[in-house]
Amino acid sequence: MEWLSLVLLVGAAVGIAAVATQHLVLWRHVRQAPRVPLGTPGVSILKPLCGLEDGLAASLAAFAVLDWPDYEVVLGVRSEADAAWPVARWAARRWPGRFSVAVQRGEPGLNPKVNQLITLAAAARHEVLVVSDSNVRVERGYVREIVALLEDQTVGLVTHPIAGAGGETLGGLMDDLHLAGSITPGVLAAKRLAGRDIVVGKSMALRRADLRALGGFAAVKDVLAEDYVLGRMVGTVLRKRVAVAVRPIRNVGGRRSVGEFAARYRRWAVLQRQAVGRGVYAAQVLLNPVLLAALGAAVAPSSGTLAALGVAVAAKTGLDGAAARALRPGGFTLAQLAVVPLKDLVFGAAWLHGLLRRDVVWRGTRLRVGPGTRIDSADARAVPPPAVAGGAAIEERPPLADAVS
């Protein structure tokens, strides 16, 4: 089995080079100066809520003090029975005229988030629509950069780099590390090196007129990766491009368990394979050099293969640390970075899951995902509520972000 070990270790070396290239692209991107807008159009921020996520009130409060003269935040819940409803009502009372709450009307599609977005877009007043997930926190200049980028008429959609923040548990830390070391570099490298737009639905903005030309949010009501599909439609239907802002948004990981981290990226893996195809998805294993080196050492254990594993672990940990410093103040401590190899192995298991399975559980529903992440209505069925974190269900579909071809 020495030949197989050699193949795996060579793959790990190629992977380290690929990851280093992604991280270089990341550093060059975030060192740019954000654009400054010329006008001040009204902006509607649409926030679909589902469950009482860790730090939800603080996340909403960050949107009450944005540096923009005319904007609204429209909060959405599926029903008043949702655990997020009291917090949404609190925000609307605390900042009247800034926040409002909309209860979902009907269930037009199979994607629960898109069902909310259809209601939220109808309730929104302004021409610029910004979709922002409930666990996202932003800087005060968030809207300014979005508007500046949309002033370019060749831009049809704006998305953002993501920095993890607030991970209080091992699973939350893993999520923070993965967002900084894999997701955001993958998004930027896909665009800069391969010309492929990967839209991250945690933050995406577009003009209402462009959304209407795409068929509205209803056009993606039966696909699970609505962000990815909308990004593709911006190019194929509108003949416009996706712009990635310079300043990152922060995804609050909170008290996510390791099991929840693994479940999140198992869902990601299924969506990724169905979005990009089996061949491209399989090739992405090269972006996990720790997994490849660990397999190489396991197949043919020796002092040489163990040394190669050590080099791969050190290189990947160092690269992820550098990426984190580019995205969040202070980056991670050495103790936190020590979790990188464990995180990569857990993620490797999720990647394998994506090769073998087509079903996911999201927002309380088991869904079978077809090509293009389309959902078959015959396959959608309710499942028992997921495990709770911080007192309420947390169900979140991660972004499709690591595709680079």
C-alpha positions in Angstrom: 0.0 0.0 0.0 3.0 2.3 -0.1 2.0 3.5 -3.6 -1.4 4.6 -2.3 0.2 6.4 0.6 2.5 8.2 -1.8 -0.5 9.2 -4.0 -2.3 10.6 -0.9 0.7 12.5 0.3 1.3 14.0 -3.1 -2.3 15.0 -3.1 -1.8 16.7 0.3 1.1 18.6 -1.1 -0.9 19.8 -4.1 -3.7 20.7 -1.6 -1.4 22.8 0.5 -0.4 24.8 -2.6 -4.0 25.2 -3.6 -5.0 26.4 -0.1 -2.1 28.8 -0.1 -3.2 30.3 -3.4 -6.7 30.8 -2.1 -5.4 32.5 1.0 -3.3 34.9 -1.1 -6.4 35.8 -3.1 -8.2 36.5 0.2 -5.4 38.8 1.4 -5.3 40.8 -1.8 -9.1 41.2 -1.7 -9.5 42.5 1.8 -6.7 45.0 1.5 -8.7 47.0 -1.0 -10.5 50.1 0.0 -14.3 49.8 0.1 -16.1 51.8 -2.5 -18.0 55.0 -1.5 -21.6 55.6 -2.8 -22.6 58.6 -4.7 -26.3 58.5 -3.8 -28.4 57.5 -0.8 -31.3 55.3 -2.0 -33.7 53.7 0.4 -32.6 50.1 1.5 -34.8 47.3 2.8 -32.9 44.6 4.8 -34.8 41.3 4.8 -34.2 39.0 7.8 -35.9 35.6 7.8 -35.8 34.2 11.4 -36.1 30.6 12.5 -35.7 29.8 16.2 -34.0 31.6 19.0 -30.4 31.5 17.9 -27.6 32.4 20.3 -27.2 36.2 20.6 -30.2 36.9 18.3 -31.2 40.1 20.2 -27.6 41.5 19.9 -27.4 40.5 16.3 -30.6 42.4 15.5 -29.4 45.4 17.6 -26.3 45.7 15.3 -28.7 46.6 12.5 -30.4 49.4 14.4 -27.3 51.7 14.2 -26.1 51.4 10.6 -24.6 54.4 9.0 -27.3 55.1 6.4 -30.0 57.7 6.3 -33.0 55.7 4.9 -33.3 52.0 5.6 -35.6 49.5 7.2 -35.2 46.0 8.6 -38.1 43.7 7.9 -38.0 40.6 10.2 -39.8 37.5 9.1 -41.1 34.5 11.0 -43.0 31.5 9.7 -45.6 31.9 12.4 -46.2 33.5 15.7 -45.4 30.2 17.3 -41.7 30.5 16.3 -39.4 31.1 19.2 -37.9 34.1 17.4 -41.3 35.9 17.4 -41.0 37.6 20.9 -37.5 38.8 20.0 -38.7 40.2 16.6 -41.6 42.0 18.4 -39.1 43.4 21.0 -36.9 44.8 18.2 -40.0 46.4 16.4 -41.0 48.1 19.7 -37.5 49.1 20.7 -36.8 50.7 17.3 -40.1 51.7 15.8 -39.9 52.9 12.2 -36.6 51.0 11.8 -37.8 47.4 12.4 -41.1 45.7 11.4 -42.2 42.1 11.5 -43.9 40.1 8.8 -45.5 36.7 9.3 -45.2 34.4 6.3 -48.2 34.3 4.1 -48.8 31.0 2.4 -46.2 28.3 1.5 -45.6 28.7 -2.2 -42.5 26.5 -2.4 -40.5 23.8 -0.7 -37.6 26.0 0.5 -38.6 27.3 3.9 -36.3 30.3 3.7 -37.5 31.4 0.3 -41.1 31.1 1.4 -40.3 33.8 4.0 -38.3 35.9 1.5 -41.3 36.1 -0.8 -43.4 37.6 2.0 -40.6 39.9 3.2 -40.0 41.3 -0.3 -43.7 42.1 -0.7 -43.6 43.9 2.7 -40.4 45.9 1.9 -40.7 49.5 0.8 -37.4 50.2 -1.0 -35.8 49.4 -4.3 -32.5 48.0 -2.9 -33.2 44.6 -1.2 -30.6 43.1 1.2 -31.0 39.5 2.4 -29.3 39.0 5.8 -29.4 35.9 7.9 -30.5 36.1 11.5 -27.1 35.3 13.0 -25.2 37.9 11.0 -23.6 41.0 12.5 -22.1 43.8 10.5 -20.1 47.0 10.7 -21.9 50.3 10.6 -20.8 50.9 7.0 -22.4 47.7 5.7 -25.1 49.4 3.6 -22.7 52.0 2.2 -20.5 49.5 0.5 -23.5 47.6 -0.9 -25.1 50.7 -2.4 -21.7 51.8 -3.9 -21.3 48.4 -5.6 -24.9 48.4 -6.9 -24.3 51.8 -8.5 -22.4 50.0 -11.1 -25.1 48.9 -13.5 -23.0 45.8 -14.6 -23.4 44.4 -11.0 -26.6 42.4 -10.5 -25.9 41.1 -7.0 -23.6 41.8 -4.1 -22.4 39.2 -1.5 -19.9 39.4 1.3 -16.8 37.6 2.7 -17.7 35.8 6.1 -15.7 35.9 9.3 -16.8 33.6 12.1 -17.3 35.2 15.5 -18.5 34.3 19.0 -17.9 30.6 19.0 -18.2 29.6 22.6 -17.9 25.9 22.3 -15.7 23.4 20.4 -18.3 23.2 17.6 -18.7 26.9 17.5 -14.9 27.4 17.2 -14.7 24.8 14.5 -17.3 26.8 12.6 -15.4 30.0 13.0 -12.2 28.3 11.9 -13.8 26.8 8.8 -15.4 30.0 7.7 -12.1 31.8 7.8 -9.9 29.1 6.5 -12.1 27.5 3.8 -15.4 29.1 3.0 -14.3 32.7 2.4 -11.0 31.9 0.6 -13.0 29.4 -1.5 -15.6 32.1 -2.5 -12.9 34.6 -3.5 -10.7 32.1 -5.3 -13.6 30.8 -7.3 -14.3 34.3 -8.5 -10.8 35.6 -9.0 -9.1 32.4 -10.4 -12.0 30.5 -12.0 -14.5 33.2 -12.9 -17.2 31.4 -11.0 -19.6 33.3 -8.9 -20.4 31.7 -5.5 -23.1 33.7 -3.7 -23.3 33.4 0.0 -26.9 33.8 1.1 -25.9 35.0 4.6 -25.6 38.4 2.9 -26.8 39.1 -0.6 -28.2 42.3 -2.1 -29.8 43.2 -5.4 -32.1 45.7 -7.0 -35.8 45.0 -6.9 -36.0 45.5 -10.7 -33.3 42.8 -11.2 -35.0 40.4 -8.8 -38.3 41.0 -10.7 -36.5 40.2 -14.0 -35.3 36.9 -12.5 -38.9 36.0 -11.6 -38.7 37.1 -8.0 -37.7 34.9 -5.1 -40.4 32.5 -6.4 -38.0 31.6 -9.2 -35.9 29.7 -6.6 -38.7 28.5 -4.3 -38.1 24.8 -5.1 -34.3 24.8 -4.9 -32.4 24.5 -1.6 -29.3 26.5 -2.5 -31.3 29.6 -3.6 -28.2 31.8 -3.1 -26.0 29.8 -5.4 -28.8 29.5 -8.1 -29.6 33.2 -7.9 -25.9 33.9 -8.4 -25.8 31.8 -11.5 -29.0 33.4 -12.8 -27.6 36.9 -12.5 -25.0 35.9 -15.1 -27.1 33.7 -17.4 -30.4 35.6 -17.3 -29.4 39.2 -16.5 -26.0 39.1 -18.1 -24.6 40.9 -15.1 -22.0 40.0 -12.6 -21.8 39.3 -8.9 -19.6 41.6 -6.8 -18.0 40.6 -3.5 -17.7 43.4 -1.0 -14.4 44.1 0.8 -15.5 44.3 4.4 -16.6 40.9 5.9 -19.7 40.2 7.8 -19.6 38.2 11.0 -21.4 34.9 11.5 -22.1 34.3 15.2 -21.4 30.6 15.9 -22.5 30.7 19.5 -22.8 27.4 21.4 -22.9 25.0 18.5 -21.9 21.5 19.4 -19.4 19.4 17.4 -22.4 17.2 16.3 -24.2 20.3 15.0 -21.0 21.4 13.2 -20.8 18.0 11.5 -24.5 18.0 10.6 -24.3 21.5 9.2 -21.5 20.5 6.8 -23.1 17.2 5.9 -26.0 19.3 4.6 -23.4 21.6 2.9 -21.8 18.6 1.3 -25.0 17.2 -0.3 -25.9 20.7 -1.7 -22.4 21.2 -3.0 -22.3 17.9 -4.9 -25.7 18.5 -6.4 -24.8 22.0 -7.4 -21.4 21.4 -9.0 -21.5 17.8 -10.0 -19.8 14.7 -8.7 -16.5 15.2 -10.6 -15.8 18.8 -9.4 -17.1 17.9 -5.9 -14.7 14.9 -5.7 -11.8 17.0 -6.8 -12.4 19.3 -3.9 -10.9 16.8 -1.5 -7.5 18.3 -2.5 -8.6 21.3 -0.5 -8.3 19.2 2.7 -4.6 18.3 2.8 -4.9 17.3 6.5 -7.4 14.5 5.6 -5.2 13.3 2.7 -2.0 13.3 4.7 -3.8 11.5 7.6 -5.0 8.8 5.2 -1.6 8.5 3.7 0.0 7.9 7.2 -2.8 5.5 8.1 -2.3 3.4 4.9 1.5 3.0 5.4 2.5 4.2 8.8 6.2 5.1 9.1 8.4 7.8 10.4 8.4 9.4 6.9 4.6 9.4 6.5 4.1 10.7 10.0 6.5 13.5 9.4 4.6 14.4 6.2 1.4 14.4 8.2 3.0 16.8 10.7 4.1 19.1 7.9 0.6 19.1 6.4 -1.0 19.9 9.8 1.5 22.7 10.5 1.1 24.2 7.0 -2.7 24.1 7.0 -2.9 25.5 10.6 -0.5 28.3 9.7 -2.4 29.2 6.5 -5.8 29.2 8.3 -4.3 31.4 11.0 -3.1 33.9 8.4 -6.6 33.9 6.8 -8.2 34.6 10.1 -6.0 37.6 10.7 -7.1 39.0 7.4 -10.8 38.6 8.3 -11.2 39.3 12.0 -9.2 41.5 14.5 -6.5 39.5 16.2 -7.3 36.2 14.3 -7.2 33.1 16.5 -4.9 32.2 19.4 -2.5 29.3 19.1 -4.7 27.2 21.3 -7.7 27.8 19.1 -5.7 27.1 15.9 -4.7 23.7 17.4 -8.3 22.6 16.6 -7.7 23.0 12.9 -6.7 19.4 12.2 -9.6 18.0 14.1 -12.0 20.3 12.3 -10.6 19.3 9.0 -11.0 15.6 9.8 -14.6 16.1 10.9 -15.2 18.1 7.7 -13.6 15.3 5.7 -16.2 12.9 7.0 -18.9 15.3 6.0 -17.4 15.5 2.5 -17.6 11.7 2.2 -21.2 11.9 3.3 -21.9 14.2 0.4 -20.6 11.6 -2.1 -23.1 9.0 -0.8 -26.3 10.8 0.3 -28.9 13.0 -1.3 -31.1 13.9 1.6 -30.8 16.7 4.1 -32.8 17.9 7.1 -33.3 21.6 7.2 -35.7 23.7 9.3 -37.6 20.7 10.5 -38.1 19.1 7.1 -36.3 16.2 5.4 -35.6 17.0 1.8 -34.2 15.0 -1.0 -32.0 17.1 -3.2 -31.6 16.6 -6.9 -29.3 18.1 -9.5 -29.1 21.9 -9.2 -30.2 21.4 -5.6 -33.8 21.1 -6.8 -36.2 19.6 -4.2 -38.8 17.0 -5.2 -42.2 17.7 -3.6 -42.7 14.0 -3.1 -39.6 13.8 -1.0 -40.4 16.7 1.4 -41.5 15.5 4.8 -41.5 16.8 8.4 -39.1 15.4 11.0 -39.0 15.8 14.7 -37.5 19.1 16.0 -33.7 19.1 16.0 -31.6 19.2 19.2 -31.6 22.6 20.8 -28.7 25.0 21.6 -29.3 27.8 24.0 -33.0 26.8 24.4 -34.2 26.7 20.8 -33.8 24.9 17.5 -30.9 25.9 15.3 -31.3 24.8 11.7 -29.1 26.5 9.2 -28.0 25.7 5.7 -24.4 26.6 5.1 -23.2 28.5 2.0 -22.0 26.8 -1.1 -18.5 28.2 -1.1 -15.6 25.9 -1.7 -16.2 25.2 -5.4 -13.3 26.7 -7.4 -13.9 25.4 -10.9 
